[in-house]
Amino acid sequence: MFSELELELQIQRPGEVTKGMEPASEELRHGLQSLKIATDRDLTGCRARVRQLSRGLPTFDSVWIDALVSTGRLTPFQAKYFEQKQWQDLRLANDVVLCDQVSFDPVMPLFFGGNPESNEEFIVAKCDVNTVDAQSVTRRLEKLVSSENGSLKNHCQPIEFLFDDRSNVVHVLSPKVQGESLDRLLVRRGRFPEQVVRAVAVGLCEQLHNGLNGGLHGGLHGDIRLSNVWLTPQGDVALLNANVLNSISPQPTVHTELPRDVYDGLAPERFESKVEVNIATEMYALGCLLWQLLAGRPPHALADPLEKIAAHRQKPILGIRELAPETSAELALLIQSMTDRQARKRPMDFANVQEIFETGCRRPQERLKTFLVSFESAAPRQLGTSRQQKTLSQQIMPSMKITAVLMLTLIAGLVFWNRDQIGLPTLNQTEAAVENISPQEFEPVVVIPNVVVPDLEQKFLELPVPDSSGVVLLNQSGPYSLSSITRQGELTLRGSEGIRPTLIVTGSETSLSANQISFENVTLEFGRNGAEASTPPPKLHLIAEELRLSGCLVLDEGNLSAVTNSLINWSAITPLDQRSGRLLMTDTIIAIQRSFIEANTSLTTALLDNVNRHEGGPLLRLQGGVREGLRVPVVFNQCTVTGEAPLIAVSHLDIISSTGLLSIQGHNSIFAISSQTPLIAFTGTGVSNDWKDHVEVSAETLIVHQDAIIFGQRSSHEGDWASLPTDKTRVDGLLSGTFRLGPATQVEGSQLELRQVFAEDLPVRVSAELPGFDVVRFEAFDDSL
């Protein structure tokens, strides 16, 4: 007898069965059917996908498995077991099948599982049990699952456990929770804002106060840690694995294997006097969990579990305001009392603690729901602002404003032309006012730097000749006229210690050629030297495999007619060399009006560390894209970028499929770019269908406007930017905030007045370091030579 799949394959056109359409093996079909994951009819429905994947080649079982994954019958987690022919390990007792793994802790991993027939879904905790304690553990688990479920819907009490006598492994089943654990959210987002931490604490205290009716140890949880606390899309707080660990290891010792994050909140008395779980130990664990959310790291940041145990017993936990100074004194004091090493000094009533957390935290469930919504976009919205409300205001407010202006204009016109009839005095004839209105308190958001144009009558110093190692040492402040240089090996233009000499670029034909070109501790200034406006703007041509700028100040005359031109035109000597196309900029200020670097060669890597772009065009204009076949990182560390221009501009979007993957990375950087301007801009008439496969944002902490456009496109140098969708593009590590300008300070050794940009209203970050450009580090660069 033929199976349904084999019959359907045999009735195809002649030659079709033998050309890449072999049926799935009997072993694969048996595994799928025994787990009740897929039937022969499901395999038949995969024929089109199998034919597409095989492309005429023999269809081994791996092709059928890939087809089942693409159609949703198999998860990638299950596919690995079928590829290794270990599919029987997916099946637990009572027809429960593992679907995916959500926690990879070696002691107590968590899985998603379900019953294919009843469609019940579970969270499965896998634990190893000591052979000596197997019977006592079984009795405690039986008592646990036989108790009535808790009164709260979010309290995830185990409903079943499956014990394997042969391997001494127990699987504990709990109702599945739709959401994400706090440990994964903390990794994705960084430190939590205080109001969100209060909302989480309210939900946990409420559940711990009500307890699990009929549970062990007075209904306490016994395993409060980040991976066991989940937030649902509805804003609920769910506690997983209630009393599971307590049933397996009620009195842990230093030799007991516990999940790694248990040690972050294990009360010291648990090891000092073998105290079982009680309100004091639960309070300590809860306090440590809240401390970790506010600080972004555990109270004792140690790798070895024994060292953590010793730290909890011997050292007081640092006050949270030392790491998160924005935390209120009330919350800091409460957490300090909850994490006191002496159990008698901790609060003993979760209801009272809940009332304190609720102070200033209205509607905690709605606050958590809004907080989770912020993870949908790379630049999270501020708490309390919903997408629907914002869209509605954008639609209504402009029409209301236009209507009001028209009505006021009409009324003012009627009064003016009928002033005699209504008794108003006639107007006296006055002269036009010509005085400009400039309120002292007005501070523009965008400040054009005060750049001093070089004295046209001043004579420039002649550039010294490079020494044997290719170093052009500048011993005077200048200005030096930059002339063309060609040499093999490295070429370095370096200012002496204590000064930052000025190099003037006046023409459009100046070129430097070497394998590696470096500018160190110099001011690179572009001026026309008395030339007419019709002449080409000054430009520097660099021909090198690698370009470096360290401790540099870049200034431009600011000719607005040349905004489409770049200051530096960079090409590689051997474009196909894998070592070409590397860029390094450190401790550099760029105060210009045009684009900075136009790369005609394919970029292979770029690192910008402590760089400030003060106005100007894009920092990088990639005419040659990035190196094909490579994931090219462009890293922004401790940078500040302001102005109306994009961060990076990529030309010829219609042919971007010939380039590699442009990966924007970095941390602690501020991009105070206009919200109407994209961070990554594409220019060109066409849009490649696979452009999303060639660009990503994979950063740690890059701060942008709340309404920032991530990717944008336009066909010319003028006009509005069209936002490109990010739904299928990787965008991680962007935070949204508002910005303010600090007082103007003069950059040492120049006439440039720089205003620092400070970020406000930020989600709490892991790093305690202030984001953005560090001007002190820039000014001290020449002293470090």
C-alpha positions in Angstrom: 0.0 0.0 0.0 1.2 3.5 -0.9 0.9 6.4 1.5 -1.1 9.4 0.4 2.1 11.4 -0.2 3.7 8.7 -2.4 0.4 8.3 -4.5 0.3 12.0 -5.1 4.0 12.1 -6.2 3.4 9.2 -8.6 0.6 11.0 -10.5 2.9 13.9 -11.4 4.1 14.4 -14.9 6.8 11.9 -16.2 10.2 12.8 -14.9 8.9 15.0 -12.1 9.2 12.4 -9.4 12.7 11.4 -10.3 13.9 15.0 -10.6 14.3 16.3 -7.0 10.9 15.1 -5.6 11.8 12.0 -3.6 9.3 11.6 -0.8 10.3 12.0 2.9 11.8 8.9 4.4 9.7 6.5 6.4 11.7 7.4 9.6 10.9 11.1 9.2 7.2 10.5 8.6 7.1 8.1 11.6 8.7 10.7 13.8 6.3 13.5 12.7 3.3 11.3 13.1 4.3 9.8 16.5 4.7 13.4 17.9 1.5 14.4 16.1 3.3 17.3 14.6 2.6 16.7 10.9 0.7 14.1 8.8 1.1 12.9 5.2 -1.3 15.6 4.1 0.9 18.2 5.7 3.9 16.8 3.8 1.9 16.9 0.6 1.1 20.6 1.2 4.9 21.2 1.3 5.6 19.9 -2.2 5.7 23.4 -3.7 8.1 24.6 -1.1 10.3 21.5 -1.4 10.5 21.9 -5.2 11.5 25.5 -4.7 14.2 24.6 -2.1 15.6 21.6 -4.0 15.8 23.3 -7.5 16.0 19.9 -9.2 18.5 18.3 -6.7 17.6 15.2 -4.7 15.2 16.0 -1.8 16.8 14.6 1.3 15.0 14.7 4.6 16.7 18.0 5.4 14.9 19.7 2.6 11.5 18.4 3.8 12.4 19.6 7.3 13.3 23.1 6.0 10.0 23.1 4.1 8.0 22.2 7.3 9.8 25.0 9.2 8.9 27.6 6.5 5.3 26.5 6.5 5.1 26.6 10.3 4.6 23.0 11.1 8.0 22.7 12.7 9.9 25.2 14.9 13.6 25.8 14.3 14.2 24.3 17.7 12.3 21.1 16.8 14.1 21.0 13.4 17.5 20.6 15.0 16.3 17.4 16.8 14.9 16.0 13.5 18.1 16.8 11.7 20.1 14.9 14.3 17.5 12.1 14.3 16.8 12.7 18.0 13.2 13.7 17.7 12.2 11.3 20.4 13.8 13.6 23.0 11.1 16.2 22.2 8.4 14.0 23.6 7.6 14.0 27.3 4.9 12.0 29.1 1.2 12.6 28.5 1.7 13.6 24.9 3.5 16.8 25.7 5.9 17.9 23.0 8.6 20.6 23.4 8.3 23.4 20.9 11.1 25.9 21.8 13.7 26.8 24.4 13.3 30.2 26.2 16.0 29.9 28.9 19.4 28.3 28.6 20.3 28.0 32.2 22.3 24.7 32.6 20.6 23.8 35.9 17.0 24.8 35.2 16.3 25.6 31.5 12.8 26.6 30.4 10.9 25.4 27.3 7.7 26.1 25.6 5.7 22.9 25.2 2.2 21.8 24.3 -0.2 18.9 23.6 -0.8 18.8 19.8 -4.3 17.2 20.3 -5.7 19.3 23.0 -3.8 22.5 21.9 -2.8 23.1 25.6 0.4 25.1 25.9 2.8 25.1 28.8 6.0 26.5 30.1 8.2 23.5 31.0 11.0 23.7 33.6 13.6 20.9 33.4 15.4 20.0 36.6 17.9 17.3 37.6 17.1 15.5 40.8 19.6 13.8 43.2 19.0 10.0 43.3 19.0 10.0 47.1 16.3 12.8 47.3 14.1 11.5 44.5 11.3 10.2 46.7 11.1 13.2 48.9 11.2 15.5 45.9 8.4 13.6 44.3 6.3 13.9 47.5 6.8 17.6 47.7 5.9 18.1 44.0 2.8 15.9 44.4 1.7 18.1 47.2 2.5 21.2 45.2 0.5 20.3 42.1 -2.4 19.0 44.1 -3.0 22.3 45.9 -5.6 24.6 44.5 -4.6 27.3 42.0 -3.9 30.8 43.3 -6.5 33.4 43.4 -4.8 35.6 40.9 -4.8 34.8 37.2 -1.2 35.9 36.8 0.2 33.5 39.4 1.5 30.6 37.3 1.4 27.7 39.7 2.6 24.3 38.4 -0.2 22.1 37.2 1.7 18.9 36.5 5.1 17.3 36.9 6.6 14.5 34.9 9.4 12.4 36.5 11.7 10.2 34.6 13.1 7.5 36.9 15.8 6.4 34.4 17.5 9.8 34.1 16.3 11.4 37.4 15.0 14.4 35.5 11.7 16.1 36.4 9.7 18.3 34.0 7.4 20.8 35.7 4.5 22.1 33.6 2.9 25.5 34.2 0.4 27.5 32.1 2.1 29.3 29.2 2.5 33.1 29.5 2.4 35.4 26.5 5.2 37.9 27.1 8.9 38.2 27.9 11.0 37.8 31.0 12.6 40.7 32.9 16.1 39.4 32.2 15.6 39.5 28.5 14.0 42.9 28.6 16.8 44.2 30.8 19.4 43.1 28.2 17.4 44.7 25.3 16.6 47.9 27.1 19.1 48.6 29.8 18.1 49.9 33.2 14.4 50.4 33.9 12.9 53.8 34.8 11.8 54.2 38.4 8.1 54.4 37.6 8.3 51.1 35.6 10.2 49.5 38.5 7.5 50.7 40.9 4.8 49.2 38.6 6.6 45.9 38.6 7.0 45.9 42.4 3.2 46.6 42.8 2.3 43.5 40.8 4.8 41.3 42.6 3.8 42.5 46.1 0.1 42.0 45.3 0.7 38.4 44.2 3.1 37.6 47.1 0.6 39.0 49.6 -2.2 36.9 48.2 0.1 33.9 47.9 -0.6 30.6 46.4 -3.6 29.0 48.3 -2.5 25.6 49.6 1.1 26.0 48.5 4.1 25.1 50.5 5.8 27.3 53.1 2.8 29.5 53.6 2.1 30.1 49.9 5.4 31.9 49.2 7.2 31.7 45.9 10.7 30.7 46.8 12.4 31.6 43.6 12.1 35.3 42.9 14.5 36.2 40.1 14.5 38.1 36.8 14.0 35.0 34.5 10.9 33.9 36.6 9.1 37.3 36.3 7.4 37.9 33.0 5.5 40.9 31.7 2.5 40.2 29.4 1.4 42.4 26.6 -1.6 43.4 28.7 0.7 44.9 31.4 0.3 42.0 33.9 3.1 40.7 36.0 3.4 36.9 35.9 5.4 34.8 38.4 6.7 31.5 37.0 7.8 28.3 38.7 6.2 29.0 42.0 7.8 26.8 44.7 9.4 24.5 42.0 13.0 25.2 43.2 11.8 25.1 46.8 10.4 21.6 46.3 13.6 20.3 44.7 16.1 22.1 47.0 14.4 23.3 50.2 17.6 23.8 52.1 20.4 24.5 49.6 24.1 24.3 50.6 27.2 25.5 49.0 27.4 22.2 47.1 23.8 22.5 45.7 23.6 23.3 42.0 21.2 26.3 41.6 20.3 28.4 38.6 22.9 31.1 38.0 20.7 34.1 38.7 19.4 32.6 41.9 22.6 33.7 43.6 21.8 37.4 42.8 19.1 37.5 45.4 19.7 34.6 47.8 19.3 35.8 51.4 22.5 35.3 53.5 20.7 33.4 56.2 19.8 30.6 53.7 23.4 29.4 54.0 24.3 30.7 57.5 21.6 28.7 59.4 19.9 26.7 56.7 16.7 28.8 56.9 13.9 27.7 54.6 11.9 30.2 52.5 10.1 32.7 54.6 8.8 36.3 54.3 12.2 37.8 55.1 14.0 35.8 52.4 11.3 36.6 49.9 11.6 40.3 50.8 15.4 40.1 50.3 15.1 38.5 46.9 12.5 41.0 45.8 14.7 43.9 46.9 17.6 42.5 45.0 15.5 42.1 41.9 14.3 45.8 42.0 17.9 46.9 42.7 19.0 45.1 39.6 16.3 46.6 37.4 17.3 50.1 38.5 21.1 49.5 38.3 21.2 47.3 35.3 23.4 44.7 37.0 23.2 42.4 40.0 23.9 43.8 43.5 27.2 41.8 43.6 28.7 41.7 40.1 30.7 38.5 40.6 31.0 35.5 38.3 31.7 32.7 40.8 28.6 31.6 42.8 30.6 31.0 46.0 32.0 34.5 45.8 28.4 35.8 45.5 27.3 33.8 48.5 30.2 35.3 50.5 29.5 38.8 49.3 25.8 38.5 50.4 26.9 37.3 53.8 29.8 39.8 54.4 29.1 43.0 52.4 26.1 45.4 52.5 24.5 46.1 49.2 25.5 49.4 47.8 22.9 52.2 47.9 21.0 52.3 44.6 21.5 56.0 44.3 25.2 55.5 43.9 24.6 53.8 40.6 21.2 55.4 39.7 21.3 58.9 41.2 17.9 59.7 39.6 16.2 57.3 41.9 14.0 58.9 44.5 15.2 58.9 48.1 12.0 57.2 49.3 12.5 54.2 46.9 16.2 54.0 47.6 15.5 53.8 51.4 12.8 51.1 50.9 15.1 48.9 48.8 17.9 49.4 51.3 15.7 48.1 54.1 14.5 45.2 52.0 18.1 44.1 51.3 19.4 44.5 54.8 21.6 41.6 55.8 19.8 41.2 59.1 16.4 39.6 58.5 14.7 41.3 61.5 15.3 44.7 60.0 13.5 43.9 56.7 9.8 44.7 56.1 7.6 41.8 57.0 4.3 42.8 55.2 4.0 42.8 51.4 0.8 44.8 51.6 2.5 47.7 53.4 5.4 47.6 51.0 2.9 47.6 48.1 1.4 50.9 49.4 4.8 52.6 49.3 5.5 51.4 45.8 2.1 52.7 44.6 3.0 56.2 45.8 3.3 58.3 42.6 2.6 55.3 40.4 -0.9 55.5 39.1 -2.4 52.7 37.0 0.7 50.5 37.1 -0.8 48.0 34.6 -1.3 50.7 31.9 2.3 51.9 32.6 3.8 48.5 32.0 1.7 48.0 28.9 3.0 51.3 27.5 6.5 50.3 28.5 6.3 47.1 26.5 4.8 48.9 23.5 8.0 51.0 23.4 10.0 47.8 22.4 8.1 47.6 19.1 10.3 50.4 17.6 14.1 50.9 17.8 13.5 54.4 19.2 11.1 53.9 22.0 8.4 56.4 22.6 8.2 58.2 25.9 6.0 56.7 28.6 2.4 57.8 28.5 2.4 58.6 24.7 0.5 56.1 22.6 0.7 55.9 18.8 -3.0 56.4 18.3 -3.1 59.6 20.4 -0.1 61.0 18.6 -1.5 60.2 15.2 -4.9 61.8 16.2 -3.2 65.0 17.4 -1.2 65.2 14.2 -4.4 65.0 12.2 -6.5 67.4 14.2 -4.2 70.2 15.4 -3.0 71.5 11.9 -6.7 72.0 10.8 -7.6 73.7 14.0 -4.7 76.1 13.7 -5.5 77.0 10.1 -9.1 77.6 11.0 -8.2 79.9 13.9 -5.7 81.9 11.8 -8.3 82.4 9.0 -11.0 83.6 11.5 -8.6 86.0 13.2 -7.4 87.4 9.9 -11.0 88.0 8.7 -12.0 89.8 12.0 -8.9 92.0 11.9 -9.6 92.9 8.2 -13.2 93.9 9.0 -12.2 96.1 11.9 -9.4 97.8 10.0 -11.5 98.8 7.0 -14.5 99.9 9.1 -12.7 101.7 11.9 -14.4 105.0 11.0 -17.9 103.5 11.3 -17.3 101.9 14.6 -15.6 105.0 16.2 -12.0 103.9 16.2 -9.3 106.6 15.8 -7.5 107.0 12.6 -4.0 105.6 12.2 -1.0 107.9 12.3 1.5 107.7 9.5 4.7 106.2 10.8 8.1 105.1 9.4 8.9 101.5 9.0 10.9 99.9 11.8 14.2 98.5 10.8 15.5 97.3 14.2 15.9 93.5 14.4 14.1 91.8 17.3 16.4 89.5 19.2 15.2 88.5 22.7 18.1 87.8 25.0 16.5 84.7 26.3 16.1 83.1 22.9 18.4 80.2 22.3 18.2 78.5 18.9 18.4 74.7 18.9 20.8 74.7 16.0 23.9 76.9 16.4 26.2 77.5 13.5 29.8 77.6 14.8 31.7 80.8 14.8 34.5 79.9 12.3 37.2 82.5 11.6 38.0 82.9 7.9 41.8 82.9 7.5 43.5 86.2 6.8 43.7 86.4 3.0 46.9 88.6 3.2 48.6 86.2 5.5 51.5 84.2 4.1 51.4 80.5 4.7 54.3 78.5 5.9 55.7 75.9 3.7 54.9 72.3 4.6 58.0 70.3 5.9 59.3 67.3 4.0 58.3 63.9 5.4 61.1 62.1 7.3 62.2 58.5 6.6 59.2 57.1 8.4 56.7 59.3 6.6 56.0 61.8 9.4 55.5 65.4 8.6 56.2 67.1 12.0 54.7 70.6 12.4 56.5 72.6 15.1 54.8 75.9 14.6 51.1 76.9 14.9 51.1 77.8 11.2 49.1 78.2 9.1 50.7 75.8 6.7 49.6 75.5 3.1 48.8 71.9 2.4 50.5 70.7 -0.7 50.3 67.4 -2.6 52.4 64.5 -1.4 52.9 61.0 -2.8 54.9 58.3 -1.1 54.9 54.6 -0.4 54.0 53.2 3.1 52.6 55.5 5.7 52.1 59.3 5.7 51.5 61.1 9.0 50.9 64.9 9.4 51.4 65.5 13.1 51.3 68.6 15.3 53.9 69.0 18.0 52.9 68.6 21.7 51.2 71.6 23.2 50.0 73.1 19.9 47.5 72.2 17.3 48.9 73.6 14.0 46.6 74.7 11.2 46.7 73.2 7.7 45.0 75.2 5.0 43.4 73.7 2.0 42.7 76.4 -0.6 42.3 74.7 -3.9 40.5 71.7 -5.3 43.5 69.8 -6.7 45.5 69.1 -3.5 46.1 65.4 -3.1 47.8 63.0 -0.7 48.7 59.5 -1.6 50.1 56.7 0.6 49.1 53.3 1.9 48.0 54.9 5.2 47.3 58.6 5.7 47.0 60.0 9.3 46.2 63.4 10.6 47.2 63.8 14.3 46.7 66.9 16.5 46.1 69.4 13.6 43.5 71.9 12.6 42.4 71.1 9.0 40.9 74.3 7.5 39.3 74.7 4.1 39.3 78.3 2.8 39.2 79.9 -0.6 42.2 82.2 -0.2 40.5 85.1 -2.1 39.1 83.0 -4.9 35.9 84.0 -6.6 32.7 82.2 -5.6 32.4 80.7 -9.1 35.7 78.7 -8.7 35.4 75.1 -7.4 35.3 74.8 -3.6 38.4 73.6 -1.8 38.7 69.9 -1.7 41.3 67.4 -0.5 41.9 64.2 -2.5 43.2 61.3 -0.4 44.3 58.1 -2.1 45.0 55.5 0.6 43.9 52.1 1.8 43.4 53.4 5.4 42.5 56.9 6.7 43.0 58.1 10.3 42.2 61.3 12.1 43.1 61.8 15.8 42.8 64.9 17.9 41.8 67.0 14.9 39.7 70.1 14.4 38.1 70.4 11.0 36.8 73.8 9.9 35.2 75.1 6.7 34.6 78.5 5.3 31.0 77.6 5.0 30.1 78.2 1.4 26.4 77.2 1.3 26.5 76.9 -2.5 28.9 73.9 -2.1 26.8 71.9 0.3 26.6 69.0 -2.3 30.4 68.8 -2.4 32.5 67.0 0.1 35.6 68.3 1.9 37.5 65.0 1.4 37.4 62.7 -1.6 38.8 59.3 -0.6 39.8 56.6 -3.0 41.8 53.4 -2.5 45.0 52.6 -4.3 43.9 49.0 -4.8 40.1 48.9 -4.3 39.9 45.1 -4.4 42.4 44.6 -1.6 40.6 43.3 1.6 42.7 45.7 3.7 41.5 48.8 1.9 38.5 51.0 2.9 39.3 51.3 6.7 38.6 54.5 8.6 39.5 55.6 12.2 38.5 58.9 13.8 39.1 59.7 17.4 38.9 62.9 19.5 37.8 65.0 16.6 35.5 68.0 16.1 34.0 68.6 12.6 32.5 72.1 12.3 31.6 72.4 8.6 28.8 73.1 6.1 29.4 70.3 3.6 29.8 66.6 3.6 33.0 65.5 5.3 34.3 62.3 3.6 33.1 61.0 0.3 34.3 57.4 0.0 34.6 56.2 -3.6 36.0 52.9 -2.4 34.0 50.2 -0.7 34.1 50.7 3.0 35.3 47.7 5.1 35.3 49.1 8.6 34.9 52.4 10.4 35.4 53.4 14.0 34.4 56.9 15.3 35.4 57.4 18.9 34.7 60.7 20.7 33.7 62.6 17.5 31.6 65.7 17.3 29.9 66.7 14.1 28.8 70.3 14.7 26.4 71.0 11.8 27.4 70.2 8.3 26.5 67.5 5.8 26.8 63.7 6.3 29.9 62.4 8.0 30.2 59.7 5.4 28.9 59.7 1.8 29.4 56.2 0.6 29.6 56.3 -3.2 31.1 52.8 -3.3 28.8 51.3 -0.7 30.4 48.7 1.6 32.6 45.7 0.8 30.5 43.0 -0.9 30.1 39.8 1.1 31.1 41.5 4.4 29.2 42.7 7.4 30.9 46.1 7.7 30.7 47.8 11.1 30.5 51.5 11.4 30.9 52.1 15.1 30.0 55.4 16.9 31.4 55.4 20.5 30.9 58.5 22.7 29.9 60.7 19.7 27.7 63.8 19.3 26.1 64.6 15.9 23.9 67.6 15.4 22.4 69.4 12.4 20.0 68.9 9.5 22.0 66.3 7.6 22.0 62.5 7.8 24.6 60.6 9.7 25.6 58.5 6.6 24.5 58.9 3.0 24.5 55.9 0.6 24.3 56.7 -3.1 22.6 54.6 -5.8 20.0 52.8 -3.8 18.9 51.0 -7.0 22.1 49.0 -7.1 22.8 48.5 -3.4 22.3 44.8 -3.9 25.9 44.6 -5.1 27.2 45.7 -1.7 27.7 44.0 1.7 25.9 44.6 5.0 26.2 48.1 6.5 26.0 47.6 10.3 25.6 50.7 12.5 27.0 50.0 15.9 28.3 51.8 19.0 27.3 53.1 22.5 26.8 56.3 24.5 26.4 58.5 21.4 23.9 61.3 20.8 22.4 61.9 17.4 20.5 65.2 17.8 19.6 65.2 14.1 16.4 66.9 12.9 13.5 64.6 13.3 12.7 65.2 9.6 16.1 63.8 8.5 16.9 60.1 8.5 19.9 58.7 10.2 20.9 56.5 7.2 20.0 58.2 3.9 19.8 56.7 0.5 20.0 58.8 -2.6 19.0 57.5 -6.1 16.1 57.2 -8.4 15.4 53.5 -7.8 14.9 51.3 -4.7 16.4 47.9 -4.7 14.0 45.1 -3.6 16.6 43.7 -1.2 17.9 46.9 0.4 16.8 45.7 3.8 19.3 42.9 3.6 22.1 45.3 3.3 21.7 47.6 6.3 21.1 47.2 10.0 21.4 48.9 13.4 23.0 46.7 16.0 24.1 49.1 18.7 24.1 49.3 22.5 23.1 52.9 23.4 22.6 55.4 20.5 20.2 58.2 21.5 18.0 59.8 18.9 14.9 62.0 18.7 11.6 60.4 19.7 10.3 60.7 16.2 13.6 60.0 14.5 13.5 58.5 10.9 15.9 55.6 10.8 16.1 55.0 7.1 15.1 57.5 4.4 15.3 58.0 0.7 15.1 60.8 -1.9 16.1 61.0 -5.5 17.9 64.4 -5.4 19.8 66.6 -3.0 16.6 68.7 -2.4 13.1 67.9 -1.3 11.7 66.0 1.7 12.9 62.6 2.8 10.6 59.6 2.4 10.8 57.3 5.4 11.6 53.6 4.6 9.9 50.8 6.6 11.9 49.1 9.3 9.6 46.1 9.9 11.9 43.6 8.3 15.2 45.3 9.1 17.2 44.7 12.3 17.2 47.8 14.4 18.5 47.3 18.0 20.0 49.6 20.6 18.4 53.0 19.8 17.0 55.0 22.7 14.7 58.0 22.3 15.0 61.3 24.3 14.9 65.0 24.2 17.9 67.3 24.0 19.1 70.5 25.5 22.1 72.7 24.7 24.6 73.7 27.4 26.4 77.1 27.5 28.7 78.0 24.7 32.4 77.3 25.5 35.3 78.2 23.3 37.4 75.3 22.1 41.0 75.6 23.3 43.4 76.8 20.6 40.6 78.0 18.2 37.9 80.6 17.8 35.2 77.9 17.6 32.4 78.2 20.1 30.9 74.8 20.9 27.7 74.1 22.8 27.5 70.6 24.3 24.3 68.6 23.7 22.7 66.9 26.7 20.1 64.2 26.5 17.0 64.3 28.8 14.0 62.1 29.4 15.9 59.0 28.6 15.1 55.4 29.5 17.5 54.4 32.2 20.7 53.0 30.7 23.2 50.3 31.9 26.2 52.7 31.6 26.7 55.4 34.2 28.9 57.3 31.8 27.5 60.5 30.3 26.7 60.0 26.6 28.0 62.2 23.9 31.3 64.0 23.0 33.9 64.7 25.7 35.5 68.0 25.0 38.0 67.6 27.9 39.3 64.5 26.2 39.7 66.4 22.9 41.6 69.3 24.5 43.9 67.0 26.3 44.8 65.0 23.3 47.9 66.9 22.4 49.3 66.4 25.9 49.1 62.6 25.4 51.4 62.5 22.4 
